[in-house]
């Protein structure tokens, strides 16, 4: 029988955050699909409608939280997948900092886009 190997230490902060962000993402994705695929159909979605939604504080805050959790969840997941593949030493350090920089850049660009939608 294969031995279970994971870079996550069960019960650690990163282990916990990976699960919390996954749960949050499932809820927000369900909200997204319900709102933008069932309440409003694809052909009804317009730039003006998207801009209106982003001007609503609750929706804006939800999308910023979605951006932050998705960025963390994705970069943390990639990092741990790389560790599970056996990288260590300099490769591990380089991967960590590349993913940190990529995550920050992605988050900043997402904030810029969100603010552009609000007209700020």
C-alpha distance (Angstrom), angle and dihedral (degrees) to the residues before:
residue distance angle dihedral
X1 . . .
X2 3.80 . .
X3 3.75 118.1 .
X4 3.79 116.3 -120.6
X5 3.80 111.2 -116.6
X6 3.78 125.0 -176.0
X7 3.78 133.7 159.3
X8 3.79 89.3 -143.6
X9 3.77 113.4 93.8
X10 3.79 104.3 -136.6
X11 3.79 108.7 -111.0
X12 3.82 95.4 13.6
X13 3.79 121.7 133.3
X14 3.82 93.3 -106.6
X15 3.81 90.8 47.6
X16 3.81 89.5 51.7
X17 3.83 94.3 45.0
X18 3.81 91.7 49.7
X19 3.80 89.6 56.9
X20 3.82 95.6 42.4
X21 3.79 92.0 49.8
X22 3.81 90.3 47.5
X23 3.81 90.9 53.7
X24 3.81 91.6 46.7
X25 3.80 91.2 48.7
X26 3.80 91.9 51.9
X27 3.82 90.7 53.1
X28 3.82 94.9 45.0
X29 3.81 92.5 45.3
X30 3.80 89.1 51.5
X31 3.82 88.6 50.9
X32 3.81 90.1 48.3
X33 3.79 94.3 50.0
X34 3.80 92.6 44.8
X35 3.81 94.3 48.5
X36 3.80 100.0 38.3
X37 3.78 101.8 32.4
X38 3.81 106.0 30.4
X39 3.82 107.8 24.0
X40 3.81 91.7 36.3
X41 3.78 117.4 24.5
X42 3.79 121.6 -138.7
X43 3.80 94.2 -102.8
X44 3.83 89.8 54.7
X45 3.82 94.9 55.9
X46 3.79 111.6 103.5
X47 3.78 135.2 172.1
X48 3.82 89.4 -112.0
X49 3.81 90.7 52.5
X50 3.80 91.2 49.3
X51 3.78 89.8 48.0
X52 3.83 90.7 50.2
X53 3.83 92.0 50.5
X54 3.81 91.9 49.3
X55 3.83 90.0 52.5
X56 3.82 89.4 62.0
X57 3.82 107.9 93.2
X58 3.81 95.4 -140.9
X59 3.80 93.7 49.4
X60 3.81 92.1 43.7
X61 3.82 91.9 50.6
X62 3.80 91.1 47.1
X63 3.80 91.7 51.6
X64 3.82 92.0 48.1
X65 3.81 89.9 50.5
X66 3.80 88.7 46.8
X67 3.80 90.3 51.7
X68 3.80 92.9 48.6
X69 3.79 96.3 45.7
X70 3.81 93.6 44.0
X71 3.80 91.1 49.3
X72 3.81 92.9 49.0
X73 3.80 94.0 42.3
X74 3.79 92.8 49.3
X75 3.78 98.8 44.5
X76 3.81 93.2 42.1
X77 3.80 90.0 48.6
X78 3.82 92.4 50.0
X79 3.80 91.0 47.8
X80 3.78 92.7 51.3
X81 3.80 92.1 44.9
X82 3.80 88.7 54.7
X83 3.80 90.9 49.2
X84 3.80 89.5 49.2
X85 3.81 87.6 54.4
X86 3.79 88.5 58.9
X87 3.80 107.9 -100.6
X88 3.78 114.8 151.7
X89 3.77 141.8 154.8
X90 3.79 115.8 21.0
X91 3.82 93.0 -1.4
X92 3.80 90.9 54.5
X93 3.81 92.1 48.4
X94 3.82 92.3 46.7
X95 3.81 91.9 47.9
X96 3.80 91.1 49.2
X97 3.80 94.3 52.0
X98 3.80 94.6 41.2
X99 3.81 89.1 52.9
X100 3.82 92.3 45.3
X101 3.81 91.1 51.8
X102 3.82 92.3 43.5
X103 3.81 90.8 48.7
X104 3.80 93.2 49.4
X105 3.82 91.7 47.1
X106 3.80 91.2 48.1
X107 3.79 91.6 48.8
X108 3.82 93.5 47.1
X109 3.81 91.9 48.3
X110 3.81 90.0 48.1
X111 3.81 90.2 52.3
X112 3.81 89.8 49.3
X113 3.81 91.2 52.2
X114 3.81 92.2 45.8
X115 3.80 91.5 50.7
X116 3.81 90.6 47.3
X117 3.81 88.5 55.2
X118 3.79 90.6 53.5
X119 3.79 92.0 50.4
X120 3.81 93.9 -117.9
